[in-house]
Amino acid sequence: MNTTATTRATEIVLPGVVDPDGLQVQVRDLPAPGEGQVVLRMEATGVSFAEQQMRLGKYFDQPPFPFVPGYDVVGTVIATGPGVDPGLKLHRFAAVTKVGGWASHLIVEAADLVPVPDGVEAAAAETVVVNGVTAWQMMYRTAKVERGDTIVVLGANGGVGSTLVQLARHAGIRVIGTASARHHDAVRELGAIPVDYRDPHMYDRIRELAPNGVDAVFDHVGGVALNESWRLLRRGGALVNYGSAATKDVPGNAMLPVLKLFGQLMLWNLLPNGRRAGFYNFWAGKRFRPQAFRARLRDDLTSVLRLVHAGVLTPQIAARIPLSEAAAALALAESRTVLGKVVIVPEP
C-alpha cells in the first residue's frame, strides 16, 4: 500500500545572490508523492562547484531565486506514490537532482533513483554521484583514454579531480595532477604526479614531464589559461573542459564567458591537427532523450559505485557538516583549501 502521510522537511533556501551566511532555513510539510515519485529521507548531500556558481546567479539554467540548492543526494525511500513499487521503501538510493538536495526530506522521481550497494556508506556514495559520473563520462565517453596514455588533471585534489585520478590509475593511465603544494602528498598517494598550480611555470613543468605531449587534459578552470591546456596535447589528444572557475567571480552576464569558451573550443576543433576540444555537459541529452539519458547515468553511476564497493575508489570526504550548518559547508567548499568533497549530513 502506498504511503500518503505528509512529511515534515527542513530545507536550506538560497534566497538570492548572497554570501554563504545568507542561506536561510525553512521547515514545511511536503505534499504526498505524486505519480511515479517517492519521498527520500536524506542521508548525505554535498557541495559541488554548481552550488558555488548558483550562489552568484552564474550557473547556466538555474531556477529563479529563491530555491533549495543541492545537486545530488543519497537517502532512503520512506514513501512511494502511485505507480511506484512499494518494495523500494527502506532501501538506499542515489539521485542527481540539480536542485533540492539540501533538505532533510525531498520528493524525487523514482526513475532517477540508482541503488547504492550494501556496505557503501551514504557519505562515501555521495562523493561519487555527480563527481563520479562526471569523471567516468569525461574519461570513457568524451576523451576515450586508454591504458598507457598520459593525462593532465587540473585540480587533482578536488571532488571530480581526485575521482578522475583514481579512475585513470586503475585503468593503467599515467596522471599529472595540479594542486597546491599542501595537497601534493595526498595527490601522490592517489597515484598522480603532483605539480603546483601556483607555480608561474606550471605548464613548462608539465611539458618536462610529458615532452611528447599528453593524450588528454581535463580542465575545469577555463579562462585565458585554456590556451595552455590546448598546447599540451599531442596529435590525437583531447581537451575536455567542464567549467569556467577562472570567471566565477567576474561581474556581468554569467553566459558571456561560457559562450566565449564554446566559440574557442569549436574553433580549435576545426583546426586540421588531429586534436579535439569539447565542453562536457552533464545534462546533455536529458531534454530530448530522457530515457537514454537516465539509462546512461544509471549504468555509469552503477559502475562507479561498484568500484567504491570493491575498494578501488576511495571516496575523498573533506568534511561532514550538519544540514543546519550548510552555510559553513558552502564557505568551506569555496575556500579551495580542502581535499575532496564537503558532505552535508542530517542533524546528529
Secondary structure, 3 states (H helix, E strand, C coil): CCCCCCEEEEEEEECCCCCHHHCEEEEEEECCCCCCEEEEEEEEEECCHHHHHHHCCCCCCCCCCCECCCCEEEEEEEEECCCCCHHHCCCEEEEECCCCCCECEEEEEHHHCEECCCCCCHHHHHHCCHHHHHHHHHHHHHHCCCCCCEEEECCCCCHHHHHHHHHHHHCCCEEEEEECHHHHHHHHHHCCEEEECCCCCHHHHHHHHCCCCEEEEEECCCHHHHHHHHHCEEEEEEEEECCCHHHCCCCCCCHHHHHHHHHHHHHHHHCCCCCEEEECCCCCCCCCCHHHHHHHHHHHHHHHHHHHHCCCCCCCEEEEEEHHHHHHHHHHHHCCCCCCEEEEECCC
